Amino acid sequence: MSNGDDESADATADGEPNADAEGVDDAEATEELDDVETFDSRLDELETALDDAETEADLDAVEADVDAIETDLEAAEFPVPEPESEGEDDEDEEPEDPKEPLEDRIGDLRDGIEEQRGPYGEDVRSAAGGAAGTIRDTRWTRDGKPAVADAVSAFLDAAGAELDAEFDAEDESIESQAAAVDSVGETAGDGRLDADEDAETIAALLGALDDLEAALEDAEEWSDLEVAEQLTREGFYDRLNAENRKDFPPELGVVRIAEAENDPERILLALEYLDSEFMQENCLDALRRLGPEEALEPVQALAKRRDVPAIEVLGKIGDERAVEMLVDFVDSGNPPLQKATIRALGEIGSQEATQEIANVLVDDEPVVRSVAARGLGLIGDTRAIEPLSDRLADDEEADDVRASAAWALVQIGTERALSAAAEYDDDRAYTVQVEAEKARKATV
């Protein structure tokens, strides 16, 4: 039997908890509470110091103290409470880490420090650069340009008074005015302005920049105009008169007149400004018939979006600069897109596309294989002779594909290509025979 000496140290002989053991737990909890309260107290003091800070040096001191508290908090170890269960069927509620509220307060202090800092001369440089960029990048109307000039002049006068310097635009051009605004920013941001001693000057410069931005916002820019007004100012409708104004909408009449006069610029204006599907289609049709070099860049931008009519126009233009973009669509798996692309590449005639087109001579779609063969014939690269001969020799291949391969060999026209085609002058397919006979005649 037990004599009482085996009883737990945590309980008395009558089963009551041991007062000394309970005191140890209370001490640990009190120590933890004291630690959290100590951090809270230090953070309270820093919040007060931040409210009282008046200079950059004051803010630097607060930030240094925040760094110290953060370092101490990272090293501190607080016991994390056990999860509290709501009931047998409820999941345990995850207890809050005692450090999290303290870390949140530290984050708030850092945000407050940043909000109270500055402004600096560098802020003036940044704002001036933004205003100068607006001046440069905006297309101003005839009425907008003088408004911009007046706004810039007022800003330069105000900045000159604050910085005791002279700032002037070299001429009336938009670039000169933007450069003058930039020069104010560079001067203010070169280190001469102190955030504390020159706070009023910096604030005045930023205010002047706000006024400049507001004036630029009010100045008339090209995008403020209705499309019809933009086209009118571009001279788009100048060729329309009572005698030739037959079409509706009138923009279609302009496009047709421009095509008849071989004037791609007006067609390109319509393509740029008029986004209706009807006008886009008519503009591209006109450009496809004209094939003007001036259309390369705007049409290529449309072709990048897999626009089939735009791709067809690129073929008519025939500029090799389009090849790199077009070859990406050759193996797209989209037959209408593949057909238009391969035809365009054939019309351009660049041998850079030979391999990509030859690769689709084994495409799943016969129509793609056929147009690929004809594309290779238009390019005329002798490297295509062997794969074209393989198509022609394949008895299981569709006759129209084999006829296209024979046609392509005739177009390449070398002795080896013609000999390969001429062998099929008694072929089962009449269309193949026709091409083979052409080849045989060409070899005589």
C-alpha positions as a LaTeX table, in Angstrom:
\begin{tabular}{lrrr}
\hline
Residue & $x$ (\AA) & $y$ (\AA) & $z$ (\AA) \\
\hline
Met1 & 0.00 & 0.00 & 0.00 \\
Ser2 & 1.07 & 3.49 & $-0.52$ \\
Asn3 & 2.37 & 5.43 & 2.45 \\
Gly4 & 1.63 & 8.83 & 0.83 \\
Asp5 & 5.17 & 9.42 & $-0.42$ \\
Asp6 & 4.16 & 8.19 & $-3.92$ \\
Glu7 & 1.51 & 10.85 & $-4.35$ \\
Ser8 & 2.06 & 13.27 & $-7.22$ \\
Ala9 & 3.93 & 16.40 & $-6.31$ \\
Asp10 & 1.21 & 18.32 & $-8.09$ \\
Ala11 & $-1.46$ & 17.33 & $-5.52$ \\
Thr12 & $-1.85$ & 17.28 & $-1.76$ \\
Ala13 & $-2.81$ & 14.18 & 0.22 \\
Asp14 & $-6.48$ & 15.15 & 0.07 \\
Gly15 & $-6.35$ & 15.43 & $-3.75$ \\
Glu16 & $-6.24$ & 19.24 & $-3.97$ \\
Pro17 & $-3.85$ & 20.84 & $-6.50$ \\
Asn18 & $-0.43$ & 21.71 & $-5.21$ \\
Ala19 & $-0.22$ & 25.47 & $-4.71$ \\
Asp20 & 3.47 & 25.56 & $-5.65$ \\
Ala21 & 2.86 & 23.80 & $-9.02$ \\
Glu22 & 0.01 & 26.18 & $-9.89$ \\
Gly23 & 2.25 & 29.06 & $-9.04$ \\
Val24 & 4.84 & 27.93 & $-11.60$ \\
Asp25 & 2.22 & 27.94 & $-14.42$ \\
Asp26 & 1.00 & 31.36 & $-13.39$ \\
Ala27 & 4.54 & 32.67 & $-13.45$ \\
Glu28 & 5.10 & 31.45 & $-16.99$ \\
Ala29 & 1.86 & 33.04 & $-18.17$ \\
Thr30 & 2.71 & 36.29 & $-16.38$ \\
Glu31 & 6.18 & 36.31 & $-17.92$ \\
Glu32 & 4.67 & 35.81 & $-21.40$ \\
Leu33 & 2.15 & 38.59 & $-20.76$ \\
Asp34 & 4.89 & 40.87 & $-19.52$ \\
Asp35 & 6.91 & 40.25 & $-22.67$ \\
Val36 & 3.97 & 41.06 & $-24.98$ \\
Glu37 & 3.09 & 44.09 & $-22.88$ \\
Thr38 & 6.70 & 45.25 & $-23.06$ \\
Phe39 & 6.65 & 45.14 & $-26.85$ \\
Asp40 & 3.25 & 46.86 & $-26.91$ \\
Ser41 & 4.58 & 49.58 & $-24.63$ \\
Arg42 & 7.65 & 50.15 & $-26.81$ \\
Leu43 & 5.46 & 50.35 & $-29.91$ \\
Asp44 & 3.15 & 52.83 & $-28.15$ \\
Glu45 & 6.13 & 55.07 & $-27.50$ \\
Leu46 & 7.21 & 54.86 & $-31.15$ \\
Glu47 & 3.72 & 55.74 & $-32.39$ \\
Thr48 & 3.86 & 58.86 & $-30.23$ \\
Ala49 & 7.36 & 59.67 & $-31.53$ \\
Leu50 & 6.12 & 59.27 & $-35.10$ \\
Asp51 & 3.26 & 61.67 & $-34.48$ \\
Asp52 & 5.74 & 64.21 & $-33.07$ \\
Ala53 & 8.36 & 63.77 & $-35.84$ \\
Glu54 & 8.99 & 66.98 & $-37.79$ \\
Thr55 & 12.18 & 66.32 & $-39.71$ \\
Glu56 & 13.78 & 63.57 & $-41.74$ \\
Ala57 & 16.22 & 63.06 & $-38.87$ \\
Asp58 & 13.28 & 62.47 & $-36.50$ \\
Leu59 & 11.88 & 59.89 & $-38.91$ \\
Asp60 & 15.29 & 58.23 & $-39.24$ \\
Ala61 & 15.42 & 57.86 & $-35.45$ \\
Val62 & 11.93 & 56.33 & $-35.33$ \\
Glu63 & 12.84 & 53.93 & $-38.14$ \\
Ala64 & 16.00 & 52.84 & $-36.28$ \\
Asp65 & 13.92 & 52.08 & $-33.18$ \\
Val66 & 11.42 & 50.12 & $-35.30$ \\
Asp67 & 14.33 & 48.08 & $-36.68$ \\
Ala68 & 15.52 & 47.35 & $-33.14$ \\
Ile69 & 12.08 & 46.23 & $-31.96$ \\
Glu70 & 11.66 & 44.03 & $-35.03$ \\
Thr71 & 15.01 & 42.37 & $-34.32$ \\
Asp72 & 14.05 & 41.77 & $-30.69$ \\
Leu73 & 10.68 & 40.38 & $-31.70$ \\
Glu74 & 12.27 & 37.92 & $-34.14$ \\
Ala75 & 14.47 & 36.61 & $-31.30$ \\
Ala76 & 11.63 & 36.43 & $-28.75$ \\
Glu77 & 9.94 & 33.08 & $-28.06$ \\
Phe78 & 6.35 & 33.19 & $-26.85$ \\
Pro79 & 4.53 & 29.95 & $-26.00$ \\
Val80 & 1.74 & 29.36 & $-28.49$ \\
Pro81 & $-1.56$ & 28.38 & $-26.80$ \\
Glu82 & $-3.06$ & 24.98 & $-27.52$ \\
Pro83 & $-5.97$ & 24.91 & $-30.01$ \\
Glu84 & $-9.36$ & 25.36 & $-28.38$ \\
Ser85 & $-11.99$ & 22.77 & $-29.27$ \\
Glu86 & $-15.56$ & 23.96 & $-29.75$ \\
Gly87 & $-17.00$ & 20.48 & $-29.35$ \\
Glu88 & $-16.64$ & 16.87 & $-30.38$ \\
Asp89 & $-17.75$ & 17.48 & $-33.97$ \\
Asp90 & $-16.07$ & 20.87 & $-34.42$ \\
Glu91 & $-12.58$ & 21.39 & $-35.70$ \\
Asp92 & $-10.07$ & 22.86 & $-33.28$ \\
Glu93 & $-9.81$ & 26.63 & $-33.63$ \\
Glu94 & $-6.25$ & 27.65 & $-34.47$ \\
Pro95 & $-4.91$ & 29.99 & $-31.77$ \\
Glu96 & $-3.39$ & 33.34 & $-32.73$ \\
Asp97 & 0.38 & 33.61 & $-32.69$ \\
Pro98 & 1.20 & 36.28 & $-30.06$ \\
Lys99 & 3.72 & 37.80 & $-32.45$ \\
Glu100 & 1.24 & 38.51 & $-35.26$ \\
Pro101 & $-0.46$ & 41.58 & $-33.72$ \\
Leu102 & 2.96 & 43.00 & $-32.88$ \\
Glu103 & 4.22 & 42.40 & $-36.42$ \\
Asp104 & 1.12 & 44.14 & $-37.76$ \\
Arg105 & 1.84 & 47.19 & $-35.60$ \\
Ile106 & 5.42 & 47.26 & $-36.83$ \\
Gly107 & 4.16 & 47.18 & $-40.42$ \\
Asp108 & 1.78 & 50.06 & $-39.70$ \\
Leu109 & 4.63 & 52.08 & $-38.20$ \\
Arg110 & 6.78 & 51.55 & $-41.29$ \\
Asp111 & 3.90 & 52.66 & $-43.53$ \\
Gly112 & 3.43 & 55.75 & $-41.38$ \\
Ile113 & 7.13 & 56.63 & $-41.64$ \\
Glu114 & 7.00 & 56.44 & $-45.43$ \\
Glu115 & 3.86 & 58.55 & $-45.57$ \\
Gln116 & 5.51 & 61.30 & $-43.52$ \\
Arg117 & 8.76 & 61.34 & $-45.47$ \\
Gly118 & 9.39 & 63.89 & $-48.16$ \\
Pro119 & 8.42 & 65.16 & $-50.54$ \\
Tyr120 & 11.86 & 65.29 & $-52.13$ \\
Gly121 & 13.45 & 66.91 & $-55.13$ \\
Glu122 & 13.37 & 63.46 & $-56.73$ \\
Asp123 & 9.57 & 63.55 & $-56.52$ \\
Val124 & 9.64 & 66.75 & $-58.59$ \\
Arg125 & 11.90 & 65.04 & $-61.14$ \\
Ser126 & 9.50 & 62.10 & $-61.40$ \\
Ala127 & 6.39 & 64.28 & $-61.76$ \\
Ala128 & 8.09 & 66.52 & $-64.33$ \\
Gly129 & 9.12 & 63.45 & $-66.33$ \\
Gly130 & 5.50 & 62.27 & $-66.33$ \\
Ala131 & 4.24 & 65.64 & $-67.57$ \\
Ala132 & 6.92 & 65.77 & $-70.27$ \\
Gly133 & 5.94 & 62.28 & $-71.37$ \\
Thr134 & 2.30 & 63.37 & $-71.68$ \\
Ile135 & 3.35 & 66.32 & $-73.84$ \\
Arg136 & 5.47 & 64.13 & $-76.11$ \\
Asp137 & 3.18 & 61.12 & $-76.40$ \\
Thr138 & $-0.11$ & 62.92 & $-76.99$ \\
Arg139 & $-1.27$ & 63.93 & $-80.44$ \\
Trp140 & $-2.53$ & 67.48 & $-79.99$ \\
Thr141 & $-4.98$ & 69.21 & $-82.31$ \\
Arg142 & $-4.33$ & 72.60 & $-83.88$ \\
Asp143 & $-6.25$ & 74.18 & $-81.00$ \\
Gly144 & $-4.57$ & 71.99 & $-78.42$ \\
Lys145 & $-0.98$ & 72.92 & $-79.30$ \\
Pro146 & $-1.19$ & 76.61 & $-78.27$ \\
Ala147 & $-2.94$ & 75.58 & $-75.04$ \\
Val148 & $-0.04$ & 73.24 & $-74.27$ \\
Ala149 & 2.46 & 76.00 & $-75.03$ \\
Asp150 & 0.69 & 78.41 & $-72.64$ \\
Ala151 & 0.55 & 75.80 & $-69.89$ \\
Val152 & 4.24 & 74.97 & $-70.25$ \\
Ser153 & 5.18 & 78.66 & $-70.26$ \\
Ala154 & 3.27 & 79.26 & $-67.01$ \\
Phe155 & 4.93 & 76.26 & $-65.40$ \\
Leu156 & 8.42 & 77.32 & $-66.47$ \\
Asp157 & 7.87 & 80.79 & $-65.01$ \\
Ala158 & 6.68 & 79.35 & $-61.69$ \\
Ala159 & 9.53 & 76.83 & $-61.54$ \\
Gly160 & 12.09 & 79.52 & $-62.40$ \\
Ala161 & 10.87 & 81.69 & $-59.54$ \\
Glu162 & 11.09 & 78.82 & $-57.05$ \\
Leu163 & 14.51 & 77.58 & $-58.17$ \\
Asp164 & 15.96 & 81.00 & $-58.99$ \\
Ala165 & 16.79 & 79.84 & $-62.51$ \\
Glu166 & 15.62 & 80.41 & $-66.07$ \\
Phe167 & 13.82 & 77.72 & $-68.01$ \\
Asp168 & 12.74 & 78.26 & $-71.61$ \\
Ala169 & 11.70 & 76.08 & $-74.54$ \\
Glu170 & 14.10 & 76.49 & $-77.48$ \\
Asp171 & 11.24 & 76.81 & $-79.95$ \\
Glu172 & 7.49 & 76.19 & $-80.23$ \\
Ser173 & 7.78 & 72.50 & $-81.03$ \\
Ile174 & 6.22 & 69.91 & $-78.75$ \\
Glu175 & 9.62 & 68.26 & $-78.21$ \\
Ser176 & 11.23 & 71.52 & $-77.09$ \\
Gln177 & 8.44 & 72.17 & $-74.60$ \\
Ala178 & 8.70 & 68.65 & $-73.20$ \\
Ala179 & 12.48 & 69.03 & $-72.90$ \\
Ala180 & 12.06 & 72.29 & $-70.97$ \\
Val181 & 9.73 & 70.60 & $-68.47$ \\
Asp182 & 12.25 & 67.78 & $-68.13$ \\
Ser183 & 15.01 & 70.30 & $-67.39$ \\
Val184 & 13.04 & 71.62 & $-64.40$ \\
Gly185 & 12.80 & 68.09 & $-63.05$ \\
Glu186 & 16.50 & 67.44 & $-63.56$ \\
Thr187 & 17.38 & 70.66 & $-61.74$ \\
Ala188 & 15.06 & 69.95 & $-58.81$ \\
Gly189 & 16.32 & 66.39 & $-58.55$ \\
Asp190 & 20.05 & 67.13 & $-58.64$ \\
Gly191 & 20.38 & 67.20 & $-54.84$ \\
Arg192 & 20.16 & 70.94 & $-54.26$ \\
Leu193 & 16.80 & 70.69 & $-52.45$ \\
Asp194 & 16.67 & 69.45 & $-48.85$ \\
Ala195 & 13.46 & 67.76 & $-47.75$ \\
Asp196 & 13.40 & 69.76 & $-44.49$ \\
Glu197 & 14.93 & 73.12 & $-45.36$ \\
Asp198 & 13.36 & 73.39 & $-48.81$ \\
Ala199 & 10.01 & 71.77 & $-48.05$ \\
Glu200 & 8.06 & 74.85 & $-49.18$ \\
Thr201 & 9.95 & 75.05 & $-52.48$ \\
Ile202 & 9.38 & 71.37 & $-53.22$ \\
Ala203 & 5.69 & 71.69 & $-52.36$ \\
Ala204 & 5.38 & 74.74 & $-54.63$ \\
Leu205 & 7.03 & 72.92 & $-57.54$ \\
Leu206 & 4.76 & 69.91 & $-57.10$ \\
Gly207 & 1.79 & 72.27 & $-57.01$ \\
Ala208 & 2.93 & 73.90 & $-60.24$ \\
Leu209 & 3.22 & 70.47 & $-61.81$ \\
Asp210 & $-0.32$ & 69.64 & $-60.69$ \\
Asp211 & $-1.48$ & 72.82 & $-62.44$ \\
Leu212 & 0.45 & 71.83 & $-65.56$ \\
Glu213 & $-1.12$ & 68.36 & $-65.61$ \\
Ala214 & $-4.59$ & 69.89 & $-65.19$ \\
Ala215 & $-3.96$ & 72.28 & $-68.08$ \\
Leu216 & $-2.72$ & 69.43 & $-70.28$ \\
Glu217 & $-5.86$ & 67.47 & $-69.41$ \\
Asp218 & $-7.97$ & 70.41 & $-70.61$ \\
Ala219 & $-5.98$ & 70.96 & $-73.84$ \\
Glu220 & $-7.65$ & 69.46 & $-76.91$ \\
Glu221 & $-6.04$ & 66.27 & $-78.10$ \\
Trp222 & $-6.68$ & 64.23 & $-81.19$ \\
Ser223 & $-8.59$ & 61.52 & $-79.35$ \\
Asp224 & $-11.09$ & 64.11 & $-78.09$ \\
Leu225 & $-12.39$ & 64.54 & $-81.63$ \\
Glu226 & $-15.10$ & 62.43 & $-83.20$ \\
Val227 & $-13.82$ & 60.03 & $-85.87$ \\
Ala228 & $-15.47$ & 61.99 & $-88.67$ \\
Glu229 & $-13.82$ & 65.21 & $-87.43$ \\
Gln230 & $-10.43$ & 63.48 & $-87.24$ \\
Leu231 & $-10.80$ & 62.26 & $-90.82$ \\
Thr232 & $-11.96$ & 65.68 & $-91.96$ \\
Arg233 & $-8.87$ & 67.34 & $-90.47$ \\
Glu234 & $-6.72$ & 64.69 & $-92.16$ \\
Gly235 & $-8.21$ & 65.69 & $-95.53$ \\
Phe236 & $-9.81$ & 62.29 & $-95.95$ \\
Tyr237 & $-13.02$ & 63.63 & $-97.53$ \\
Asp238 & $-11.37$ & 66.23 & $-99.78$ \\
Arg239 & $-11.86$ & 64.22 & $-102.97$ \\
Leu240 & $-15.58$ & 63.75 & $-102.41$ \\
Asn241 & $-17.89$ & 66.08 & $-104.34$ \\
Ala242 & $-21.47$ & 66.19 & $-105.52$ \\
Glu243 & $-20.66$ & 64.20 & $-108.66$ \\
Asn244 & $-18.77$ & 61.29 & $-107.14$ \\
Arg245 & $-20.58$ & 61.09 & $-103.80$ \\
Lys246 & $-22.52$ & 57.95 & $-104.74$ \\
Asp247 & $-21.81$ & 55.43 & $-102.02$ \\
Phe248 & $-23.13$ & 55.07 & $-98.51$ \\
Pro249 & $-21.46$ & 55.39 & $-96.16$ \\
Pro250 & $-19.44$ & 58.19 & $-97.77$ \\
Glu251 & $-16.24$ & 56.65 & $-96.38$ \\
Leu252 & $-16.75$ & 53.74 & $-98.78$ \\
Gly253 & $-16.85$ & 56.21 & $-101.65$ \\
Val254 & $-13.55$ & 57.70 & $-100.50$ \\
Val255 & $-11.95$ & 54.24 & $-100.40$ \\
Arg256 & $-13.16$ & 53.43 & $-103.92$ \\
Ile257 & $-11.94$ & 56.77 & $-105.28$ \\
Ala258 & $-8.59$ & 56.25 & $-103.54$ \\
Glu259 & $-8.23$ & 52.80 & $-105.08$ \\
Ala260 & $-9.03$ & 54.15 & $-108.54$ \\
Glu261 & $-6.42$ & 56.88 & $-108.07$ \\
Asn262 & $-3.86$ & 54.45 & $-106.58$ \\
Asp263 & $-3.86$ & 56.46 & $-103.35$ \\
Pro264 & $-3.25$ & 53.94 & $-100.52$ \\
Glu265 & $-2.85$ & 56.65 & $-97.87$ \\
Arg266 & $-6.57$ & 57.41 & $-97.75$ \\
Ile267 & $-7.39$ & 53.70 & $-97.62$ \\
Leu268 & $-4.98$ & 53.29 & $-94.73$ \\
Leu269 & $-6.61$ & 56.21 & $-92.92$ \\
Ala270 & $-9.96$ & 54.47 & $-93.24$ \\
Leu271 & $-8.42$ & 51.19 & $-92.04$ \\
Glu272 & $-6.99$ & 52.97 & $-88.98$ \\
Tyr273 & $-10.00$ & 55.06 & $-87.98$ \\
Leu274 & $-13.02$ & 53.03 & $-89.07$ \\
Asp275 & $-13.46$ & 49.87 & $-87.05$ \\
Ser276 & $-16.69$ & 48.57 & $-88.58$ \\
Glu277 & $-16.35$ & 45.08 & $-90.04$ \\
Phe278 & $-17.85$ & 46.35 & $-93.32$ \\
Met279 & $-15.28$ & 49.12 & $-93.80$ \\
Gln280 & $-12.37$ & 46.95 & $-92.64$ \\
Glu281 & $-13.33$ & 44.34 & $-95.24$ \\
Asn282 & $-13.57$ & 46.93 & $-98.03$ \\
Cys283 & $-10.26$ & 48.55 & $-97.06$ \\
Leu284 & $-8.45$ & 45.21 & $-97.12$ \\
Asp285 & $-10.05$ & 44.28 & $-100.44$ \\
Ala286 & $-8.77$ & 47.53 & $-101.95$ \\
Leu287 & $-5.30$ & 47.04 & $-100.49$ \\
Arg288 & $-5.20$ & 43.45 & $-101.76$ \\
Arg289 & $-5.82$ & 44.73 & $-105.28$ \\
Leu290 & $-3.24$ & 47.50 & $-104.98$ \\
Gly291 & $-0.58$ & 45.70 & $-102.91$ \\
Pro292 & 1.09 & 48.95 & $-101.76$ \\
Glu293 & 4.33 & 48.83 & $-99.78$ \\
Glu294 & 3.01 & 51.60 & $-97.49$ \\
Ala295 & 0.46 & 49.14 & $-96.13$ \\
Leu296 & 3.03 & 46.66 & $-94.80$ \\
Glu297 & 3.18 & 47.70 & $-91.13$ \\
Pro298 & $-0.52$ & 48.39 & $-90.45$ \\
Val299 & $-1.62$ & 45.26 & $-92.32$ \\
Gln300 & 1.04 & 43.15 & $-90.63$ \\
Ala301 & $-0.35$ & 44.28 & $-87.26$ \\
Leu302 & $-3.72$ & 42.84 & $-88.31$ \\
Ala303 & $-2.14$ & 39.69 & $-89.74$ \\
Lys304 & $-0.49$ & 38.94 & $-86.39$ \\
Arg305 & $-4.01$ & 38.40 & $-85.06$ \\
Arg306 & $-4.49$ & 35.66 & $-87.69$ \\
Asp307 & $-6.64$ & 37.87 & $-89.89$ \\
Val308 & $-6.87$ & 35.96 & $-93.18$ \\
Pro309 & $-7.69$ & 38.96 & $-95.46$ \\
Ala310 & $-4.73$ & 40.86 & $-93.98$ \\
Ile311 & $-2.46$ & 37.88 & $-94.68$ \\
Glu312 & $-3.66$ & 37.85 & $-98.27$ \\
Val313 & $-2.73$ & 41.54 & $-98.57$ \\
Leu314 & 0.78 & 40.76 & $-97.32$ \\
Gly315 & 1.14 & 38.25 & $-100.14$ \\
Lys316 & 0.21 & 40.92 & $-102.69$ \\
Ile317 & 2.63 & 43.41 & $-101.15$ \\
Gly318 & 5.36 & 40.79 & $-101.51$ \\
Asp319 & 7.71 & 42.20 & $-98.88$ \\
Glu320 & 10.09 & 39.65 & $-97.30$ \\
Arg321 & 9.85 & 41.42 & $-93.94$ \\
Ala322 & 6.53 & 39.64 & $-93.43$ \\
Val323 & 8.01 & 36.15 & $-93.81$ \\
Glu324 & 9.23 & 35.68 & $-90.24$ \\
Met325 & 5.77 & 36.36 & $-88.85$ \\
Leu326 & 3.89 & 34.33 & $-91.47$ \\
Val327 & 5.87 & 31.10 & $-91.15$ \\
Asp328 & 4.52 & 30.70 & $-87.61$ \\
Phe329 & 1.06 & 30.05 & $-89.08$ \\
Val330 & 2.08 & 27.45 & $-91.68$ \\
Asp331 & 1.64 & 24.52 & $-89.29$ \\
Ser332 & $-1.21$ & 26.07 & $-87.27$ \\
Gly333 & $-3.67$ & 23.23 & $-87.80$ \\
Asn334 & $-6.21$ & 25.74 & $-89.12$ \\
Pro335 & $-6.70$ & 24.94 & $-92.83$ \\
Pro336 & $-8.14$ & 28.33 & $-93.94$ \\
Leu337 & $-5.33$ & 30.13 & $-92.14$ \\
Gln338 & $-2.72$ & 27.70 & $-93.51$ \\
Lys339 & $-3.97$ & 28.12 & $-97.08$ \\
Ala340 & $-3.88$ & 31.93 & $-96.94$ \\
Thr341 & $-0.47$ & 31.93 & $-95.27$ \\
Ile342 & 1.17 & 29.48 & $-97.69$ \\
Arg343 & $-0.23$ & 31.33 & $-100.69$ \\
Ala344 & 1.08 & 34.61 & $-99.31$ \\
Leu345 & 4.51 & 33.11 & $-98.69$ \\
Gly346 & 4.52 & 31.69 & $-102.22$ \\
Glu347 & 3.70 & 35.13 & $-103.62$ \\
Ile348 & 6.44 & 36.73 & $-101.54$ \\
Gly349 & 8.80 & 34.08 & $-102.90$ \\
Ser350 & 11.31 & 33.97 & $-100.06$ \\
Gln351 & 13.28 & 30.73 & $-99.77$ \\
Glu352 & 13.35 & 31.27 & $-95.99$ \\
Ala353 & 9.89 & 29.69 & $-95.95$ \\
Thr354 & 10.80 & 26.60 & $-98.02$ \\
Gln355 & 11.38 & 24.19 & $-95.16$ \\
Glu356 & 8.30 & 25.20 & $-93.18$ \\
Ile357 & 6.07 & 24.76 & $-96.23$ \\
Ala358 & 7.73 & 21.48 & $-97.24$ \\
Asn359 & 6.97 & 20.16 & $-93.76$ \\
Val360 & 3.22 & 20.40 & $-94.37$ \\
Leu361 & 3.35 & 18.37 & $-97.57$ \\
Val362 & 2.34 & 15.56 & $-95.20$ \\
Asp363 & $-0.42$ & 17.54 & $-93.45$ \\
Asp364 & $-3.61$ & 15.64 & $-92.59$ \\
Glu365 & $-5.68$ & 17.87 & $-94.88$ \\
Pro366 & $-5.33$ & 17.28 & $-98.66$ \\
Val367 & $-6.18$ & 20.92 & $-99.39$ \\
Val368 & $-3.25$ & 22.04 & $-97.24$ \\
Arg369 & $-0.90$ & 19.56 & $-98.95$ \\
Ser370 & $-2.04$ & 20.83 & $-102.34$ \\
Val371 & $-1.57$ & 24.52 & $-101.56$ \\
Ala372 & 1.80 & 23.72 & $-99.95$ \\
Ala373 & 2.98 & 22.12 & $-103.20$ \\
Arg374 & 1.90 & 25.16 & $-105.20$ \\
Gly375 & 3.53 & 27.48 & $-102.70$ \\
Leu376 & 6.83 & 25.65 & $-103.15$ \\
Gly377 & 6.43 & 25.97 & $-106.91$ \\
Leu378 & 6.02 & 29.74 & $-106.61$ \\
Ile379 & 9.11 & 30.00 & $-104.42$ \\
Gly380 & 11.12 & 27.91 & $-106.87$ \\
Asp381 & 13.63 & 26.56 & $-104.37$ \\
Thr382 & 15.37 & 23.42 & $-105.75$ \\
Arg383 & 15.43 & 21.93 & $-102.25$ \\
Ala384 & 11.72 & 21.25 & $-102.73$ \\
Ile385 & 12.24 & 18.91 & $-105.72$ \\
Glu386 & 12.63 & 15.75 & $-103.64$ \\
Pro387 & 9.61 & 16.20 & $-101.34$ \\
Leu388 & 7.47 & 17.25 & $-104.32$ \\
Ser389 & 8.60 & 14.18 & $-106.26$ \\
Asp390 & 7.64 & 12.02 & $-103.29$ \\
Arg391 & 4.10 & 13.46 & $-103.32$ \\
Leu392 & 3.81 & 12.91 & $-107.04$ \\
Ala393 & 5.00 & 9.30 & $-106.77$ \\
Asp394 & 2.59 & 8.39 & $-103.97$ \\
Asp395 & $-0.19$ & 6.30 & $-105.57$ \\
Glu396 & $-2.37$ & 6.76 & $-102.50$ \\
Glu397 & $-2.14$ & 10.54 & $-102.63$ \\
Ala398 & $-5.15$ & 12.57 & $-103.82$ \\
Asp399 & $-4.97$ & 13.44 & $-107.53$ \\
Asp400 & $-5.28$ & 17.17 & $-106.97$ \\
Val401 & $-2.31$ & 17.07 & $-104.56$ \\
Arg402 & $-0.25$ & 15.10 & $-107.09$ \\
Ala403 & $-1.25$ & 17.53 & $-109.86$ \\
Ser404 & $-0.15$ & 20.45 & $-107.66$ \\
Ala405 & 3.19 & 18.71 & $-107.03$ \\
Ala406 & 3.67 & 18.22 & $-110.79$ \\
Trp407 & 2.75 & 21.87 & $-111.42$ \\
Ala408 & 5.27 & 22.97 & $-108.80$ \\
Leu409 & 8.07 & 20.92 & $-110.39$ \\
Val410 & 7.33 & 22.57 & $-113.73$ \\
Gln411 & 7.48 & 25.99 & $-112.05$ \\
Ile412 & 10.87 & 25.20 & $-110.49$ \\
Gly413 & 11.95 & 24.41 & $-114.02$ \\
Thr414 & 15.39 & 22.88 & $-113.53$ \\
Glu415 & 16.32 & 19.81 & $-115.56$ \\
Arg416 & 15.98 & 17.56 & $-112.51$ \\
Ala417 & 12.56 & 19.00 & $-111.62$ \\
Leu418 & 11.24 & 18.73 & $-115.18$ \\
Ser419 & 12.49 & 15.15 & $-115.54$ \\
Ala420 & 10.75 & 14.18 & $-112.31$ \\
Ala421 & 7.44 & 15.55 & $-113.59$ \\
Ala422 & 7.76 & 14.34 & $-117.18$ \\
Glu423 & 7.66 & 10.67 & $-116.12$ \\
Tyr424 & 3.91 & 10.94 & $-115.49$ \\
Asp425 & 2.72 & 11.88 & $-119.00$ \\
Asp426 & 0.57 & 8.73 & $-119.07$ \\
Asp427 & $-0.71$ & 9.06 & $-115.49$ \\
Arg428 & $-4.19$ & 7.92 & $-114.52$ \\
Ala429 & $-5.09$ & 11.50 & $-113.58$ \\
Tyr430 & $-5.61$ & 13.86 & $-116.47$ \\
Thr431 & $-4.53$ & 16.89 & $-114.43$ \\
Val432 & $-1.20$ & 15.17 & $-113.68$ \\
Gln433 & $-0.77$ & 14.25 & $-117.37$ \\
Val434 & $-1.22$ & 17.91 & $-118.40$ \\
Glu435 & 1.61 & 19.05 & $-116.15$ \\
Ala436 & 3.81 & 16.11 & $-117.14$ \\
Glu437 & 3.39 & 16.96 & $-120.81$ \\
Lys438 & 4.43 & 20.55 & $-120.09$ \\
Ala439 & 7.51 & 19.22 & $-118.39$ \\
Arg440 & 8.36 & 16.88 & $-121.26$ \\
Lys441 & 7.99 & 19.68 & $-123.82$ \\
Ala442 & 10.21 & 21.90 & $-121.73$ \\
Thr443 & 12.95 & 19.27 & $-121.74$ \\
Val444 & 13.02 & 18.85 & $-125.52$ \\
\hline
\end{tabular}
